[in-house]
Structures are given as C-alpha cells and as structure tokens.
C-alpha cells in the first residue's frame, strides 16, 4: 500500500511469461463509489521522467514520508545484461542491477538516482520494511557471488526542499533470507517474517518477529507453525501477505521433479496474545480450496463483492 488507503498499491517492473522485463509503474486502486455492491479494480500507468530505473524484477518498492511529503524508494533487482554484453549463449542471462537508490515523486513522476558508499553490491529478493522516513533492507541474494549474506541496512530519506538527503547505515544481526513474506500484525509496525529460502536447496522454516519504532528495529525468533508433511517436504514455495496477520503459501502439486500447472494453497494466520511488552503469536494453517473459482480473462473487468454496511462506510 502506498497511502493511508489500504486499497491503493504500486506495481513496478516484473518479468512476463515471454521473459520480457517491464520498467512501467502502475497505480492500482479500488473504486467503491456508488450505491451497488460492485467494486471496480482500476489500474493506471504512471508516466515517469528523469533518471529512470531500468526494467527489472526481484526488487523492492517502498514509500517514505518526510516533512509532509512522500516518495517511493526503489532498490535492488535483476535485469538482463546490457545489449553490448549479450551473446546468443547469454541472451537470457540476468545480473544484479547497480546498487543505486531511486526516488520517485508520486505526484509528478520525477525520478532521481542516488549512489551511497555503504551499498556496494546489487541484491535481489530481499525484504524492505518502511516506517516514516526510514526503510530497512533485510537479507537478499547477490548473483555475482551466489550468496545470501545476513545483511541489514537502514536507509533514511529526508525530503528537503530542493534536493533530498539520503543516508545509509549498516546494522548488525541481519538475516540470511530471500523471497520471504512479511505479514503485518498488531496496530503498529510489527511483522512476522515467514517463508523464503536460506540456501538454494533449503527453505527457511523458522519465523521471525520484527518491530519498527523511533529507536530502530527489533528482531526476535518465533516458533513456526507445525508445518504439515506437504509443506515440509516441498522444495519450492512462495506466496504473499493477505489481511493483517495472515499470509498465503503456495506449493506446486505433484512431485518436486515434475513441472506442474496446479498448486495447493495454504493460509497461515498469526495473532498477538497477551497485553505485556513481549506478546507471543499463535499460528494456524489451513488448506484453501479454489476448485470452484472461475479463471480470470485478461480483458475482463474485475469486481469484488461487499456487504451493504461496508458500502455505506466507504461512500
């Protein structure tokens, strides 16, 4: 989400089924005006000018707030080799993008690139958690060395009049993790980190509690759910966050060595228990059946049903 409205999102980059990379920025929002119960999902491309980030995937896009203004922070990701370096054999080879920080003005679409001495290597598939004028970059994979260093950076962005001021600090006690899921819990900037990988052949089965405040970042290990045998034995998993305290985990069905077009979906739920300073989480997981869900066509207009009282609240 890029604003106080939880139904507004930003989408940038990505890789298509044809292995094309995108450099477009889209604003996705839900239009719930009207007296009927249908809600329209609208997607609009934002025109960008200035120092544009190249097409990429595996990067992060965060929103910072400073001095009454806001901006997008884009970092990391992978892209194809430059045309001068690509050959027939390496045509589809990808490399880490340069470790520049891109700031995007959401109102005017102006982009600026910034180089910081602390960011020496590109990285991909990391986590980015933002609070006020700070973004924390956690984990990630470096393609040039094929490693997942336990890195943790704190980027601070001051949106001064004229030109922004950026500073970066290297913090200790990071996590060696890629492609993880961060799901929000509680009313403040509290998260549970789950899923992802700690090596090419090993999933990360643990969970981590993270809290952001004015002092900095706090990380504590948490007991994971009792994963069932299908989740434990699968070599591949991915997913994303759902509503607060919930995440969706997707597993390919069948054997790990056989390509498949069908998947099994699990919902994992967390909730805070206790009123003390050190709350604990309880976890539950359940399989989600979508056999009766019709496929969506590319040209189809999307609607989401709501209850009457929800429509009254949003009118």
C-alpha positions in Angstrom: 0.0 0.0 0.0 1.3 3.5 -0.8 -1.0 5.7 1.2 -3.4 5.6 4.2 -5.9 3.9 1.9 -5.2 0.2 2.3 -6.8 -0.4 -1.1 -4.1 1.5 -3.1 -1.0 -0.2 -4.3 2.0 0.5 -6.5 3.3 -2.1 -9.0 6.6 -1.7 -10.8 8.6 -4.0 -13.1 8.4 -7.7 -13.2 9.0 -10.5 -15.8 6.4 -11.6 -18.3 5.9 -15.2 -19.4 7.8 -14.3 -22.6 10.8 -13.3 -20.4 10.3 -9.6 -21.2 11.1 -7.2 -18.3 8.9 -4.2 -17.6 10.0 -0.7 -16.4 6.5 0.7 -16.0 4.9 1.9 -12.8 1.2 1.3 -12.2 -1.1 2.6 -9.5 -3.7 0.1 -8.5 -6.7 1.1 -6.5 -10.3 0.1 -5.7 -13.2 2.4 -6.7 -16.0 1.7 -4.3 -18.3 4.6 -5.1 -21.9 4.1 -6.0 -24.9 2.5 -4.5 -24.4 -1.0 -5.8 -22.3 -3.7 -4.2 -19.8 -4.0 -7.1 -16.3 -2.6 -6.6 -14.1 -1.9 -9.6 -10.4 -2.6 -9.6 -8.6 0.1 -11.6 -5.0 0.2 -12.8 -3.4 3.3 -14.2 0.1 3.6 -15.6 2.2 6.5 -14.1 4.4 8.3 -16.5 8.0 8.7 -15.2 10.6 11.3 -16.2 14.2 12.0 -15.1 16.7 9.3 -14.2 14.6 6.2 -14.8 15.3 2.8 -13.3 15.9 0.1 -15.8 13.5 -2.7 -16.3 13.9 -5.3 -13.6 12.4 -7.9 -11.3 13.2 -9.1 -7.8 13.5 -5.6 -6.4 11.6 -3.7 -3.7 9.4 -0.6 -3.8 8.7 1.2 -0.5 7.1 4.5 0.4 8.6 7.0 2.9 7.1 10.1 4.5 9.2 13.1 5.4 8.3 16.8 6.1 4.8 16.4 4.9 5.8 14.8 1.6 6.1 11.2 0.4 8.2 9.4 -2.2 8.8 5.9 -3.5 12.1 4.2 -2.8 13.2 1.6 -5.4 16.2 -0.6 -4.7 17.8 -3.8 -6.0 16.5 -6.3 -8.5 17.9 -8.1 -11.6 17.9 -7.3 -15.3 19.4 -8.7 -18.5 22.9 -7.9 -19.4 23.5 -4.8 -21.4 23.0 -5.2 -25.2 26.7 -4.8 -25.8 27.5 -7.8 -23.5 24.7 -10.2 -24.6 25.5 -13.0 -26.9 23.5 -15.9 -28.2 24.6 -18.1 -25.4 23.9 -15.4 -22.7 20.8 -13.8 -24.2 18.6 -14.7 -21.2 21.3 -14.3 -18.5 20.5 -11.8 -15.8 22.7 -9.8 -13.5 22.1 -7.7 -10.4 21.2 -4.1 -11.1 23.6 -1.4 -9.8 23.1 -0.7 -6.1 21.5 2.7 -6.7 18.6 4.1 -4.7 15.9 5.6 -6.9 13.5 8.1 -5.5 10.2 8.6 -7.4 7.9 11.6 -6.8 4.4 10.1 -6.8 2.7 13.4 -7.7 4.8 14.5 -10.7 6.5 11.2 -11.6 10.1 12.6 -11.3 12.8 10.1 -10.7 16.3 10.6 -9.3 19.2 8.1 -8.8 21.4 8.2 -5.7 24.7 6.3 -5.0 25.6 5.6 -1.4 29.1 4.3 -0.3 27.5 1.7 2.0 25.7 0.0 -0.9 28.5 -1.7 -2.8 26.7 -4.7 -4.3 23.4 -5.2 -6.0 21.0 -7.6 -4.4 17.6 -9.2 -5.2 14.7 -10.9 -3.5 15.3 -9.0 -0.2 12.7 -7.6 2.3 12.1 -3.9 2.6 10.1 -2.6 5.6 9.3 1.2 5.8 8.4 3.4 8.7 8.2 7.2 8.4 11.4 8.4 6.6 13.3 5.1 7.0 13.5 1.8 5.0 15.1 -1.3 6.3 16.6 -3.7 3.7 16.9 -7.2 5.1 18.6 -10.3 3.5 18.7 -10.7 -0.3 20.8 -12.7 -2.8 23.9 -11.4 -4.7 24.1 -13.0 -8.1 27.8 -12.3 -8.7 28.9 -14.3 -5.7 25.8 -16.6 -5.4 25.4 -15.9 -1.7 22.8 -14.8 0.8 24.7 -12.6 3.3 22.9 -11.8 6.5 22.7 -8.1 5.6 20.7 -5.4 7.2 20.7 -1.7 6.1 18.7 1.3 7.3 18.1 4.0 4.7 16.9 7.4 5.8 15.4 9.8 3.3 14.8 13.5 4.2 12.7 15.1 1.5 14.2 18.6 1.8 13.1 21.5 -0.3 15.2 21.3 -3.5 17.0 18.0 -3.3 16.6 15.1 -0.9 19.2 14.0 1.6 19.9 10.2 1.8 22.0 8.4 4.4 22.6 4.7 4.9 23.7 2.7 8.0 24.9 -0.9 8.1 23.4 -2.7 11.1 24.3 -6.0 12.7 22.3 -9.1 13.2 20.7 -9.4 9.8 19.0 -12.5 8.3 20.2 -14.8 5.6 17.0 -15.0 3.7 15.4 -14.5 0.2 11.9 -14.4 -1.2 10.4 -14.2 2.3 6.9 -13.0 3.3 6.3 -10.1 5.7 2.8 -10.0 7.2 1.7 -7.2 9.4 0.4 -7.9 12.9 -0.9 -5.6 15.6 -1.7 -1.8 15.3 1.9 -0.6 15.0 4.8 -1.5 12.6 5.0 -5.1 13.7 5.6 -8.0 11.4 6.0 -11.8 11.2 8.6 -12.9 8.6 8.0 -16.4 7.3 8.8 -18.5 4.2 11.6 -17.9 1.8 15.0 -19.6 1.4 18.2 -19.7 3.4 20.1 -21.5 0.5 19.4 -22.7 -3.0 18.3 -26.1 -1.7 16.9 -25.3 1.7 13.7 -23.5 2.7 13.7 -21.2 5.8 11.2 -22.9 8.1 11.6 -20.5 11.0 9.6 -17.4 11.8 10.9 -14.0 13.0 9.1 -11.2 14.8 10.1 -7.7 13.7 9.1 -4.4 15.2 10.0 -0.9 13.9 9.9 2.2 16.2 11.6 5.5 16.7 14.7 3.7 18.2 15.2 1.3 15.3 14.4 -2.3 14.5 13.9 -5.2 16.9 14.0 -8.8 15.7 13.2 -11.9 17.8 12.8 -15.6 16.7 9.3 -17.1 17.0 8.2 -20.7 16.9 6.9 -21.6 13.5 3.6 -23.4 12.9 3.7 -27.2 12.9 4.1 -27.4 9.1 2.4 -30.4 7.6 4.3 -33.0 5.6 3.5 -31.5 2.2 4.9 -28.1 3.2 7.9 -29.6 5.0 8.9 -31.9 2.1 8.3 -29.5 -0.8 11.4 -27.9 -2.3 9.6 -24.9 -3.7 7.2 -22.5 -2.0 6.1 -18.9 -2.5 3.3 -16.6 -1.5 2.4 -13.2 -0.1 0.6 -11.4 2.7 -3.1 -11.3 3.0 -5.1 -9.3 5.5 -3.4 -8.3 8.8 -1.9 -11.3 10.5 -2.4 -13.7 7.6 -0.2 -15.0 4.7 -0.8 -17.2 1.7 1.6 -20.0 0.9 1.6 -21.7 -2.5 3.1 -25.1 -3.2 3.3 -26.9 -6.6 1.3 -30.1 -6.5 2.8 -33.4 -7.5 6.4 -34.3 -7.2 9.1 -31.7 -7.0 10.8 -33.0 -10.1 7.7 -32.8 -12.3 6.6 -29.5 -13.8 3.0 -28.7 -12.9 0.3 -26.1 -13.6 -1.6 -26.9 -10.5 -0.9 -25.6 -7.0 -2.0 -26.2 -3.4 -2.7 -23.0 -1.3 -2.4 -22.7 2.4 -3.4 -19.8 4.6 -1.2 -19.2 7.7 -2.7 -17.0 10.4 -0.9 -15.2 13.3 -2.4 -13.2 16.2 -1.0 -11.4 19.3 -1.7 -13.0 22.7 -1.2 -11.1 25.9 -1.0 -7.5 27.0 2.6 -7.4 28.1 5.6 -5.9 26.3 6.6 -9.3 24.9 3.5 -10.7 23.2 3.6 -14.1 21.6 2.0 -15.4 18.4 -0.3 -18.3 17.8 -0.3 -19.8 14.4 -2.7 -21.9 12.4 -2.6 -23.2 8.9 -5.4 -24.5 6.7 -5.7 -25.6 3.1 -7.6 -23.3 0.8 -9.8 -24.8 -1.9 -10.2 -22.7 -5.1 -11.5 -25.5 -7.3 -14.8 -23.6 -7.9 -13.2 -20.3 -8.8 -13.6 -19.3 -12.5 -10.4 -18.2 -14.3 -10.0 -14.5 -15.0 -9.6 -13.3 -18.5 -7.0 -10.5 -19.3 -9.7 -8.3 -20.8 -12.3 -8.9 -18.0 -13.3 -6.1 -15.7 -12.8 -7.1 -12.2 -15.4 -6.7 -9.4 -15.3 -7.5 -5.7 -18.4 -8.0 -3.8 -19.0 -6.2 -0.5 -21.6 -6.3 2.2 -24.1 -3.4 2.3 -22.7 -1.9 5.6 -19.2 -1.8 4.0 -20.5 0.2 1.1 -22.1 2.7 3.5 -18.8 3.2 5.3 -16.9 3.9 2.0 -19.5 6.2 0.4 
